[in-house]
Each structure stands twice: as structure tokens, then as C-alpha cells.
Amino acid sequence: MPNTKQESLIAQAQNLSGLIAYQEGSVVSRTLIDKEKGTVTLFAFEEKQGLSEHTAPYDAMVYVLDGEVEVTISGKPVTLKEGEITIMPANKPHALAAKTRFKMLLVMIKS
């Protein structure tokens, strides 16, 4: 069955930040691409929200669209602001904590 939400993004100009909205007290996600070899997912975090420390078996890139987040990778904190990226290596513990409300694009490459 076709994904009409995804089809509305194909061969069209879209503003990434406008594809997801903040929701008070919550973390919201929207998967844009979900394939065997990787995913592309938008997230919107309200201030003081986050993801507790965990690991993933794949490399992932975080690209901040709006706001500010502290990403901790293997115990090292990295503060990211709008327009900045970091790579979270596979099998390394990482966590995210919103310093302000923020939106990010997460690109995960599975190999």
C-alpha cells in the first residue's frame, strides 16, 4: 500500500522544519524514509525532553534544524545549535537532552 504522506514529499520542495510540529511536553517523530539500509526521521523535542542513554547498532547523523540540544556520546557532551551536525558512532552509548525546544533530522545508515 503506498504511503501518501511520503509520496507528498517526492519531487517537491519542502521545508524540513515545517514537516513536524512541537507538542507540549513531548517528543514527536516523523519517519520520512524507512528502508532496509537506513532511515531518515524528523524529531521535535520540547524543552527539557530527551532520550536517555542507549546504543544503536548503526552510525547515525544528527542535524539540528531549530533550537539547541546537548548530545552526549560515550560520556562526551556536544552542544549543537541550528545548522550543526554530529555523528553518533555505532555501538557507542549516546543520549540527547533539549537545552531549548529543538528539531532534528536523524539519518541512520545500516550496514
Secondary structure, 3 states (H helix, E strand, C coil): CCCHHHHCCCCCCCCHHHHCCCCCCCEEEEEEEEECCEEEEEEEECCCCEEEEECCCCEEEEEEEECEEEEEECCEEEEEECCCEEEECCCCCEEEEECCCEEEEEEEECC
